[in-house]
Amino acid sequence: MTTDLGNLSLESKDDNCEDDVVDPWNVCSKSKTGIDYDKLISRFGSSKIDKKLISRIQSVTKKPIHHFITRGIFFSHRDLHSILDLYEKGKPFYLYTGRGPSSTSLHIGHLVPFIFTKWLQDVFNVPLVIQLTDDEKYLWKDLKLEEAKKLSIENAKDIIACGFDRKNTFIFSDFQFMGESPSFYANVVRIQKSVTFNQVKGIFGFGDSDVIGKIAFPAVQAAPCMSSTFPFIFGENKVPCLIPCAIDQVKIVTYYTN
């Protein structure tokens, strides 16, 4: 399920943009009114959350719909019908979302996906994993490694304050968890082996001057989509995953899960 880009959608017109450009690291619009989300839905292969789907969510959960859906803040999805089918049959799924820690605290825009994810966890009563991509921020930002680690700890405090189910939530930083989890690293390598540099370059726009850590990183963000990354939670069961995120993350999730 995807939300908009918050204040990023209000950026001024960029005359160098031939079309709207939206990926996890770049946002630019050719229009003074900002990003055309209908075009993004079509380009990324997702679907609008329409009235029929909203009614089904309410029918399945027997709970009031969150105002982020009714107000169109979360406006798009891929395969949400399948998740609802599983829930009706009593079969498990889990939630996965994340945060790239780039400041000492979260502002209101950062909180939007966590507020919505909290609602999803409450109404479906399912496990949740939250990835803190301190490695990503170290690669993309002018940060020292220890500073990136510290930011992930500070951000985790704000995320915990959202009130997630303590017994059903796992929050981890990549720098810490990668070294402790052979299953996580194994899935990262499986994904990396299945994708060529040309494919990654075409999807994410990496250039010859980008460090190799950037090129390899999308596999790290995709690995939590696989329940086998967390055998201490799911055992050997193959459990589907629902990912609440901003639409700029869809390229990563969609490509690697496919």
C-alpha positions as CSV (number, residue, x, y, z in Angstrom):
1,M,0.0,0.0,0.0
2,T,1.5,3.4,-1.0
3,T,1.2,6.9,0.2
4,D,2.2,10.2,-1.4
5,L,5.5,11.9,-1.1
6,G,4.4,14.6,1.4
7,N,6.1,17.9,0.9
8,L,8.2,16.4,-1.9
9,S,5.1,16.6,-4.1
10,L,5.0,20.4,-3.6
11,E,8.5,21.0,-5.1
12,S,8.7,23.8,-7.6
13,K,8.9,23.1,-11.2
14,D,12.3,21.8,-12.5
15,D,12.9,22.9,-16.0
16,N,15.5,20.1,-16.5
17,C,12.8,17.4,-16.0
18,E,11.3,16.0,-19.2
19,D,8.9,14.0,-17.1
20,D,8.1,13.3,-13.4
21,V,11.1,11.5,-11.9
22,V,10.4,9.5,-8.7
23,D,12.6,7.0,-7.1
24,P,13.9,6.4,-3.5
25,W,16.7,9.0,-3.9
26,N,15.4,11.6,-6.5
27,V,12.1,13.5,-6.9
28,C,11.6,16.0,-9.7
29,S,8.5,17.3,-11.5
30,K,8.1,19.1,-14.8
31,S,4.8,20.7,-13.5
32,K,4.2,23.6,-11.1
33,T,1.5,21.6,-9.4
34,G,3.9,18.7,-8.5
35,I,3.9,15.0,-9.1
36,D,1.1,13.4,-11.2
37,Y,0.2,10.5,-9.0
38,D,-2.1,8.9,-11.6
39,K,0.8,8.6,-14.0
40,L,2.9,7.0,-11.2
41,I,0.2,4.5,-10.5
42,S,0.2,3.5,-14.2
43,R,4.0,3.5,-14.5
44,F,4.6,1.4,-11.4
45,G,1.9,-1.0,-12.2
46,S,-0.1,-0.5,-9.0
47,S,-3.9,0.2,-8.6
48,K,-6.0,2.8,-7.0
49,I,-7.6,2.1,-3.7
50,D,-11.2,2.6,-4.8
51,K,-14.5,2.7,-3.0
52,K,-15.1,-1.0,-3.6
53,L,-11.8,-2.0,-2.0
54,I,-12.4,0.4,0.9
55,S,-15.8,-1.3,1.5
56,R,-14.1,-4.7,1.4
57,I,-11.4,-3.7,3.9
58,Q,-14.1,-2.5,6.3
59,S,-16.1,-5.7,5.8
60,V,-13.2,-8.0,6.4
61,T,-11.7,-6.2,9.4
62,K,-15.0,-5.1,10.9
63,K,-13.3,-1.9,11.9
64,P,-13.7,1.7,10.8
65,I,-11.5,2.7,7.8
66,H,-8.5,4.8,8.7
67,H,-8.9,8.4,7.6
68,F,-5.5,8.2,5.7
69,I,-7.4,5.9,3.3
70,T,-10.7,7.9,3.1
71,R,-8.7,11.1,2.5
72,G,-6.6,9.6,-0.2
73,I,-3.3,9.9,1.7
74,F,-2.8,6.1,1.1
75,F,-4.1,5.9,-2.4
76,S,-2.5,2.9,-4.2
77,H,-1.8,-0.8,-3.7
78,R,-0.6,-4.0,-5.3
79,D,-2.3,-7.3,-4.6
80,L,-4.1,-6.0,-1.4
81,H,-7.0,-8.3,-2.5
82,S,-4.7,-11.3,-2.0
83,I,-3.9,-10.2,1.5
84,L,-7.5,-9.8,2.3
85,D,-8.3,-13.2,0.9
86,L,-5.6,-14.7,3.2
87,Y,-7.0,-12.9,6.2
88,E,-10.5,-14.2,5.5
89,K,-9.2,-17.7,5.3
90,G,-7.3,-17.4,8.6
91,K,-3.9,-17.6,7.0
92,P,-1.0,-15.5,8.3
93,F,0.8,-12.5,6.8
94,Y,3.1,-9.9,8.2
95,L,3.8,-6.2,7.8
96,Y,7.1,-4.7,6.7
97,T,8.0,-1.0,6.7
98,G,11.1,1.0,7.4
99,R,12.9,4.3,7.9
100,G,16.1,5.8,6.6
101,P,17.5,7.7,9.6
102,S,18.8,11.0,8.4
103,S,18.0,13.2,11.4
104,T,17.9,12.8,15.1
105,S,14.1,12.8,15.3
106,L,11.1,12.1,13.0
107,H,8.9,15.0,11.8
108,I,5.2,14.7,11.0
109,G,5.8,13.5,7.4
110,H,8.1,10.7,8.6
111,L,5.4,9.5,11.0
112,V,2.6,9.1,8.4
113,P,3.6,5.5,7.4
114,F,4.1,4.5,11.0
115,I,0.8,5.8,12.1
116,F,-0.9,3.9,9.3
117,T,1.1,0.8,9.9
118,K,0.1,0.9,13.6
119,W,-3.5,0.8,12.5
120,L,-2.9,-2.1,10.2
121,Q,-1.2,-4.1,13.0
122,D,-4.1,-3.3,15.3
123,V,-6.9,-4.3,12.9
124,F,-5.2,-7.4,11.5
125,N,-3.2,-8.5,14.6
126,V,-0.1,-9.5,12.7
127,P,3.7,-9.4,13.2
128,L,5.6,-6.3,12.0
129,V,9.2,-5.9,11.0
130,I,10.7,-2.4,10.8
131,Q,14.0,-1.9,9.0
132,L,16.3,1.1,9.9
133,T,18.5,1.6,6.9
134,D,21.4,3.3,8.5
135,D,23.7,1.7,5.9
136,E,21.7,3.4,3.1
137,K,22.1,6.9,4.8
138,Y,25.8,6.3,5.3
139,L,26.2,5.5,1.6
140,W,24.1,8.4,0.3
141,K,24.7,11.2,2.8
142,D,27.8,12.9,4.2
143,L,27.7,11.0,7.4
144,K,30.3,9.1,9.4
145,L,29.5,5.5,10.1
146,E,29.1,5.9,13.8
147,E,26.8,8.9,13.3
148,A,24.5,6.9,11.0
149,K,24.3,4.2,13.7
150,K,23.5,6.7,16.3
151,L,20.7,8.2,14.2
152,S,19.1,4.8,13.8
153,I,18.9,4.5,17.6
154,E,17.4,7.9,18.0
155,N,14.8,7.2,15.3
156,A,13.9,3.9,16.9
157,K,12.9,5.7,20.0
158,D,10.4,7.8,18.0
159,I,9.1,4.8,16.2
160,I,8.6,2.8,19.5
161,A,6.6,5.8,20.8
162,C,4.0,5.2,18.1
163,G,2.7,2.4,20.3
164,F,3.3,-0.8,18.3
165,D,2.6,-4.2,19.8
166,R,5.8,-4.9,21.7
167,K,5.3,-8.7,21.5
168,N,4.6,-8.6,17.8
169,T,7.1,-6.1,16.5
170,F,10.8,-6.4,15.5
171,I,12.8,-3.3,14.9
172,F,16.3,-3.6,13.5
173,S,19.1,-1.6,12.0
174,D,21.0,-3.0,9.0
175,F,24.4,-2.4,10.5
176,Q,23.6,-4.4,13.6
177,F,21.3,-7.1,12.2
178,M,23.3,-8.0,9.1
179,G,26.2,-9.2,11.2
180,E,24.0,-11.3,13.5
181,S,21.7,-12.9,11.0
182,P,23.0,-15.4,8.4
183,S,19.5,-15.7,7.0
184,F,19.3,-12.0,6.3
185,Y,22.6,-12.0,4.5
186,A,21.8,-15.2,2.6
187,N,18.6,-13.6,1.1
188,V,20.5,-10.4,0.3
189,V,23.0,-12.4,-1.8
190,R,20.2,-14.5,-3.4
191,I,18.7,-11.3,-4.6
192,Q,22.0,-9.8,-5.7
193,K,22.8,-12.9,-7.8
194,S,19.5,-12.6,-9.7
195,V,20.0,-9.1,-10.9
196,T,22.5,-7.6,-13.3
197,F,24.1,-4.2,-13.1
198,N,22.4,-3.2,-16.3
199,Q,19.0,-4.0,-14.8
200,V,19.7,-2.0,-11.7
201,K,21.1,0.9,-13.7
202,G,18.0,1.0,-15.9
203,I,15.6,0.9,-13.0
204,F,17.3,3.2,-10.5
205,G,19.5,5.4,-12.7
206,F,22.8,4.5,-11.1
207,G,25.8,5.9,-13.0
208,D,29.4,4.9,-13.4
209,S,30.5,7.2,-10.7
210,D,28.2,5.7,-8.0
211,V,29.9,3.7,-5.3
212,I,29.3,-0.1,-5.5
213,G,27.5,0.1,-2.1
214,K,24.7,2.1,-3.7
215,I,24.3,-0.5,-6.5
216,A,24.1,-3.4,-4.0
217,F,21.8,-1.7,-1.5
218,P,18.4,-2.3,-3.0
219,A,18.8,-6.0,-2.3
220,V,19.3,-5.2,1.4
221,Q,16.0,-3.3,1.4
222,A,14.2,-6.0,-0.5
223,A,15.3,-8.9,1.7
224,P,12.8,-8.2,4.6
225,C,10.0,-8.9,2.1
226,M,11.0,-12.6,2.4
227,S,9.8,-14.3,5.6
228,S,12.8,-16.6,5.5
229,T,14.9,-13.5,6.5
230,F,13.3,-13.9,10.0
231,P,13.4,-17.6,10.9
232,F,13.2,-16.7,14.6
233,I,9.7,-15.2,13.9
234,F,8.3,-17.4,11.2
235,G,10.3,-20.6,11.3
236,E,10.4,-22.3,7.9
237,N,6.9,-21.1,6.9
238,K,6.6,-19.0,3.8
239,V,4.5,-16.1,4.9
240,P,3.3,-13.3,2.6
241,C,4.1,-9.7,3.4
242,L,2.2,-6.4,3.2
243,I,4.3,-3.3,2.9
244,P,3.0,0.2,3.7
245,C,5.3,2.7,2.1
246,A,5.6,5.9,0.1
247,I,5.2,5.4,-3.7
248,D,8.9,6.2,-4.3
249,Q,9.8,2.8,-2.7
250,V,7.6,0.8,-5.1
251,K,10.4,0.2,-7.7
252,I,12.6,-1.5,-5.1
253,V,9.8,-3.7,-3.7
254,T,8.2,-4.6,-6.9
255,Y,11.3,-5.4,-9.0
256,Y,13.0,-7.6,-6.4
257,T,10.0,-9.4,-5.3
258,N,9.1,-10.2,-8.9
